[in-house]
Amino acid sequence: MFRWTDEELRALVTLWPTNSPSQIAKRLNRLRCAISSKATQLRQVGLLPADPPKGLRPRPKTKAKPPPPVGDNPI
């Protein structure tokens, strides 16, 4: 386990709003779970916004269209 440097913490705070944890992990050469864990810690102390990055926000639910009736298909 490596300690986080000041540079890495600044980069995480800067990159978090516009990048996914996977993208940040590649850039900082750390595991994705390490990025997510540190982000959780930073959110708890108010250094990151409470909402997740754009790529992690839940997608809005869409209503699926019902299939057409079986007997009404003109061929």
N, CA and C atoms as a LAMMPS dump frame, in Angstrom:
ITEM: TIMESTEP
0
ITEM: NUMBER OF ATOMS
225
ITEM: BOX BOUNDS ff ff ff
-5.0000000000000000e+02 5.0000000000000000e+02
-5.0000000000000000e+02 5.0000000000000000e+02
-5.0000000000000000e+02 5.0000000000000000e+02
ITEM: ATOMS id mol type element x y z
1 1 1 N 0.844 -1.165 0
2 1 2 C 0 0 0
3 1 3 C 0.898 1.24 0
4 2 1 N 0.677 2.116 -0.973
5 2 2 C 1.469 3.33 -1.092
6 2 3 C 0.676 4.511 -0.554
7 3 1 N 1.368 5.387 0.101
8 3 2 C 0.722 6.609 0.583
9 3 3 C 0.41 7.512 -0.604
10 4 1 N -0.655 8.272 -0.45
11 4 2 C -1.037 9.227 -1.477
12 4 3 C -0.17 10.476 -1.341
13 5 1 N 0.391 10.91 -2.46
14 5 2 C 1.174 12.148 -2.443
15 5 3 C 0.223 13.336 -2.598
16 6 1 N 0.714 14.511 -2.27
17 6 2 C -0.088 15.725 -2.443
18 6 3 C -0.468 15.919 -3.908
19 7 1 N 0.45 15.607 -4.813
20 7 2 C 0.185 15.736 -6.251
21 7 3 C -0.947 14.809 -6.679
22 8 1 N -0.927 13.572 -6.197
23 8 2 C -1.973 12.614 -6.547
24 8 3 C -3.334 13.07 -6.012
25 9 1 N -3.346 13.57 -4.798
26 9 2 C -4.605 14.043 -4.223
27 9 3 C -5.151 15.233 -5.007
28 10 1 N -4.281 16.157 -5.381
29 10 2 C -4.728 17.294 -6.193
30 10 3 C -5.272 16.815 -7.541
31 11 1 N -4.574 15.858 -8.151
32 11 2 C -5.024 15.321 -9.438
33 11 3 C -6.373 14.627 -9.288
34 12 1 N -6.559 13.862 -8.238
35 12 2 C -7.832 13.173 -8.015
36 12 3 C -8.967 14.181 -7.871
37 13 1 N -8.761 15.207 -7.072
38 13 2 C -9.803 16.22 -6.869
39 13 3 C -10.097 16.953 -8.178
40 14 1 N -9.072 17.22 -8.964
41 14 2 C -9.251 17.925 -10.234
42 14 3 C -9.933 17.052 -11.282
43 15 1 N -9.531 15.786 -11.36
44 15 2 C -10.046 14.891 -12.401
45 15 3 C -11.413 14.304 -12.077
46 16 1 N -11.775 14.223 -10.813
47 16 2 C -12.974 13.519 -10.383
48 16 3 C -14.255 13.987 -11.075
49 17 1 N -14.495 15.288 -11.229
50 17 2 C -15.78 15.696 -11.816
51 17 3 C -15.957 15.305 -13.279
52 18 1 N -14.881 15.06 -14.005
53 18 2 C -15.006 14.832 -15.446
54 18 3 C -14.486 13.483 -15.917
55 19 1 N -13.971 12.659 -15.016
56 19 2 C -13.386 11.375 -15.409
57 19 3 C -13.938 10.253 -14.543
58 20 1 N -13.941 9.062 -15.084
59 20 2 C -14.377 7.902 -14.315
60 20 3 C -13.237 7.438 -13.411
61 21 1 N -13.56 6.67 -12.375
62 21 2 C -12.497 6.123 -11.529
63 21 3 C -11.479 5.295 -12.327
64 22 1 N -11.938 4.578 -13.334
65 22 2 C -11.019 3.789 -14.163
66 22 3 C -10.048 4.68 -14.925
67 23 1 N -10.547 5.778 -15.476
68 23 2 C -9.682 6.702 -16.202
69 23 3 C -8.649 7.333 -15.266
70 24 1 N -9.103 7.72 -14.078
71 24 2 C -8.193 8.324 -13.108
72 24 3 C -7.153 7.302 -12.654
73 25 1 N -7.581 6.057 -12.461
74 25 2 C -6.659 5.005 -12.032
75 25 3 C -5.538 4.813 -13.048
76 26 1 N -5.887 4.817 -14.325
77 26 2 C -4.86 4.667 -15.363
78 26 3 C -3.894 5.84 -15.336
79 27 1 N -4.444 7.022 -15.169
80 27 2 C -3.597 8.22 -15.184
81 27 3 C -2.663 8.287 -13.979
82 28 1 N -3.171 7.856 -12.802
83 28 2 C -2.366 7.925 -11.586
84 28 3 C -1.617 6.623 -11.289
85 29 1 N -1.799 5.62 -12.145
86 29 2 C -1.156 4.319 -11.973
87 29 3 C -1.517 3.698 -10.616
88 30 1 N -2.819 3.686 -10.341
89 30 2 C -3.345 3.083 -9.115
90 30 3 C -4.525 2.205 -9.485
91 31 1 N -4.937 1.354 -8.553
92 31 2 C -6.091 0.502 -8.776
93 31 3 C -7.378 1.325 -8.732
94 32 1 N -8.374 0.898 -9.519
95 32 2 C -9.65 1.601 -9.54
96 32 3 C -10.279 1.629 -8.161
97 33 1 N -10.19 0.524 -7.424
98 33 2 C -10.783 0.477 -6.084
99 33 3 C -10.079 1.45 -5.137
100 34 1 N -8.784 1.698 -5.35
101 34 2 C -8.059 2.676 -4.527
102 34 3 C -8.575 4.084 -4.81
103 35 1 N -8.859 4.355 -6.073
104 35 2 C -9.398 5.667 -6.456
105 35 3 C -10.766 5.86 -5.821
106 36 1 N -11.624 4.849 -5.932
107 36 2 C -12.969 4.949 -5.368
108 36 3 C -12.938 5.097 -3.854
109 37 1 N -12.074 4.352 -3.198
110 37 2 C -11.966 4.432 -1.735
111 37 3 C -11.49 5.812 -1.288
112 38 1 N -10.479 6.328 -1.97
113 38 2 C -9.961 7.646 -1.601
114 38 3 C -11.011 8.723 -1.891
115 39 1 N -11.74 8.574 -2.977
116 39 2 C -12.791 9.539 -3.298
117 39 3 C -13.873 9.533 -2.219
118 40 1 N -14.22 8.359 -1.716
119 40 2 C -15.201 8.263 -0.633
120 40 3 C -14.699 8.997 0.598
121 41 1 N -13.442 8.796 0.925
122 41 2 C -12.854 9.481 2.085
123 41 3 C -12.871 10.994 1.887
124 42 1 N -12.536 11.438 0.68
125 42 2 C -12.498 12.875 0.407
126 42 3 C -13.9 13.486 0.412
127 43 1 N -14.893 12.719 -0.023
128 43 2 C -16.284 13.204 0.042
129 43 3 C -16.726 13.368 1.487
130 44 1 N -16.319 12.455 2.35
131 44 2 C -16.726 12.509 3.755
132 44 3 C -16.175 13.736 4.467
133 45 1 N -15.021 14.207 4.043
134 45 2 C -14.451 15.399 4.678
135 45 3 C -14.761 16.669 3.882
136 46 1 N -15.542 16.535 2.814
137 46 2 C -15.995 17.696 2.06
138 46 3 C -15.057 18.2 0.987
139 47 1 N -14.067 17.402 0.6
140 47 2 C -13.128 17.838 -0.44
141 47 3 C -13.573 17.452 -1.841
142 48 1 N -14.558 16.573 -1.948
143 48 2 C -15.145 16.212 -3.235
144 48 3 C -16.651 16.403 -3.13
145 49 1 N -17.3 16.708 -4.25
146 49 2 C -18.754 16.837 -4.217
147 49 3 C -19.417 15.512 -3.867
148 50 1 N -20.613 15.586 -3.335
149 50 2 C -21.32 14.387 -2.884
150 50 3 C -21.776 13.507 -4.039
151 51 1 N -22.008 14.082 -5.211
152 51 2 C -22.49 13.26 -6.324
153 51 3 C -21.322 12.602 -7.037
154 52 1 N -21.536 11.403 -7.586
155 52 2 C -20.465 10.68 -8.279
156 52 3 C -20.154 11.316 -9.627
157 53 1 N -19.025 10.963 -10.244
158 53 2 C -18.702 11.484 -11.563
159 53 3 C -19.761 11.094 -12.583
160 54 1 N -19.773 11.797 -13.674
161 54 2 C -20.813 11.625 -14.675
162 54 3 C -20.977 10.174 -15.127
163 55 1 N -19.897 9.46 -15.328
164 55 2 C -19.982 8.08 -15.799
165 55 3 C -20.573 7.118 -14.792
166 56 1 N -20.666 7.501 -13.542
167 56 2 C -21.177 6.606 -12.515
168 56 3 C -22.583 6.938 -12.067
169 57 1 N -23.147 8.009 -12.584
170 57 2 C -24.506 8.363 -12.197
171 57 3 C -25.469 7.341 -12.774
172 58 1 N -26.501 6.964 -12.017
173 58 2 C -27.452 5.995 -12.555
174 58 3 C -28.187 6.561 -13.758
175 59 1 N -28.407 5.713 -14.721
176 59 2 C -29.134 6.132 -15.919
177 59 3 C -30.622 6.221 -15.605
178 60 1 N -31.294 7.188 -16.222
179 60 2 C -32.739 7.269 -15.989
180 60 3 C -33.433 6.044 -16.574
181 61 1 N -34.442 5.593 -15.887
182 61 2 C -35.173 4.422 -16.364
183 61 3 C -36.087 4.838 -17.518
184 62 1 N -36.092 4.015 -18.553
185 62 2 C -36.98 4.27 -19.685
186 62 3 C -38.005 3.158 -19.742
187 63 1 N -39.169 3.533 -20.167
188 63 2 C -40.225 2.531 -20.288
189 63 3 C -40.048 1.785 -21.603
190 64 1 N -40.05 0.486 -21.533
191 64 2 C -39.923 -0.335 -22.734
192 64 3 C -41.26 -0.362 -23.453
193 65 1 N -41.189 -0.314 -24.787
194 65 2 C -42.415 -0.389 -25.572
195 65 3 C -42.919 -1.826 -25.58
196 66 1 N -44.21 -2.011 -25.402
197 66 2 C -44.73 -3.376 -25.435
198 66 3 C -44.637 -3.932 -26.859
199 67 1 N -44.421 -5.228 -26.993
200 67 2 C -44.356 -5.82 -28.335
201 67 3 C -45.728 -5.748 -29.002
202 68 1 N -45.74 -5.705 -30.344
203 68 2 C -47.03 -5.65 -31.03
204 68 3 C -47.784 -6.952 -30.827
205 69 1 N -49.111 -6.892 -30.915
206 69 2 C -49.895 -8.129 -30.77
207 69 3 C -49.501 -9.127 -31.852
208 70 1 N -49.532 -10.382 -31.514
209 70 2 C -49.066 -11.442 -32.412
210 70 3 C -49.932 -11.567 -33.656
211 71 1 N -51.232 -11.487 -33.536
212 71 2 C -52.123 -11.713 -34.663
213 71 3 C -52.274 -10.532 -35.591
214 72 1 N -51.733 -9.374 -35.271
215 72 2 C -51.959 -8.164 -36.061
216 72 3 C -50.784 -7.799 -36.963
217 73 1 N -49.851 -8.691 -37.2
218 73 2 C -48.691 -8.382 -38.037
219 73 3 C -49.04 -8.575 -39.507
220 74 1 N -49.139 -7.491 -40.279
221 74 2 C -49.402 -7.646 -41.722
222 74 3 C -48.124 -8.092 -42.443
223 75 1 N -48.22 -9.118 -43.202
224 75 2 C -47.036 -9.627 -43.934
225 75 3 C -47.318 -9.617 -45.406
